[in-house]
Amino acid sequence: MTCDRVLLLAPRPSDTARRLTGAATGRGLRATTAEDWSVPEDVRGAGPTHLYGGPLLADKVAGELDVVALEPPADWLARLPLALTGRRVEAVTLAEARRLRRPAFVKPPTDKFFPARIYPDGSRLPGPDAFDDDLPVLVSDIVRFTREYRLFVLDGAVHDGSRYAVGPRLDPAPLDLDPYAAEVRAFAADLLAAADGSLPSAAVVDVGLPDEGGWGVVEANPAWCSGGYACDPERVLDVVLRAAGPRSESAPADLPFARTAQR
């Protein structure tokens, strides 16, 4: 990659952003942190640009920079078979979720419009005065994961991974140093084979071990707004550069996964 290539980072600092800055600089990219949610003057008209930051950054600058930000489909988790999720997951509108009369875990698929957590019933969800009825949400049965892992996926394979939680406690460690690494990789291989074609070529998939046993998918997220935990920043950068980069360099198979800016 040439030295005129840019990695534009969101104005909110994070450990992953810091590590990616170092990795990008080492490759000759110009890593620039936006001062606000707009294209910096020294990036406008510069070389090919990639993004790392939250959905707000993508929505504000991707169009102007002609960047394609890839994200898993909103209903991807709900379309997986029970054998891979370990629980019932439904993709519904917020209006439908408000009619729930049972406890459930409810979350927006990508944008953090409201807290992802267990709700006693649908009446506790934000009302129509806060969010539109047609807002997509995922509703799942309540499962408690005893161990959780983040996998950076590139071209249908695990490019790098990290444990990030043990029980309710944040506990990052490189995947290959975890005693369950072989099981995680085996489950991920089965999952990615089953999910062939349903994810962009660069994405993040979280998997976990429920307390009832067996492995399950926790969720999928865009690589350009996911924390790296204990992953190798060089390998995370590989995935990030593919996940949010110039439209002219995007594979045709990835274009259906391009994020549409939220207004």
C-alpha positions, 0 to 999 in steps of 0.5 A: 500500500502506498504512503498516500493511503489514509486510515481515518479514525473516529474522534473517540479514542480507544485502545484499539484505535491506538493500536491500529494507528501504530500498525497502520503507520508501520505500513506507511499509511497516514493515520488521522483522527477526525476532530469531529464527525466530518472529513478533515481538510487534509484527508479531503482529496487525499489518497484512498481512505479507510475508516475505523470508528462507529456507525456515526463516523461511517454515516457522516463521511463514507459517502463523501470519501466514496468508502464502502463500509461493510456490515453483516445483514441485520437479520443474519443471526436470526437466519442461522439454525438453532444448532449454531445459535443455541437459542431462538433468535428473531428479527422483528421491528421495535413495534413488534418487540414492544408487544413481548410479554416475556423476558427476552434479550433485545438489541439493535443489530448494529447501531446502539440506539438503546441498551442491549440487555434483558428486558422483563417484557416489551413494555420496558423498551423505548416508546414510539416517542423515542424511536420509529416503530419500524426500527429493526431489532433482534429478540433472543431467548436468554442465554448466559455465556460462560466464555466469549470470544471475538473472531476477526473473519477474512474471506470466510476464515478466522484471521485472528481471535481473542477471548474477551470474557469469562462469565460476567468478567471482561478477561481478554487473552489471545485466542491461541493462549486460551484452553478452549482455542481448538474448540472455538476454531472448530466451531468457527469453521463449521459456522463459517462454512454454513454461513458461506455467502451470508457475510461480507468478506471482512467482518467480526463474529462473536461466539460463546460457550453457554452455561448449558454446554455447546457452542453458540454464536453471540452476534456479528458486527462490522469490523470497522467498529469492533474492539480488538481486545487481545488480537494482533493489531496487524491482523485486525488491521488486515480485516479493517482495511477490507471492511471499510475502504474505497468503493473502487477496490470493493469486490462485487460480492461485497457491495450488497453488504454496504452500509446505508447511511442512517439519517 
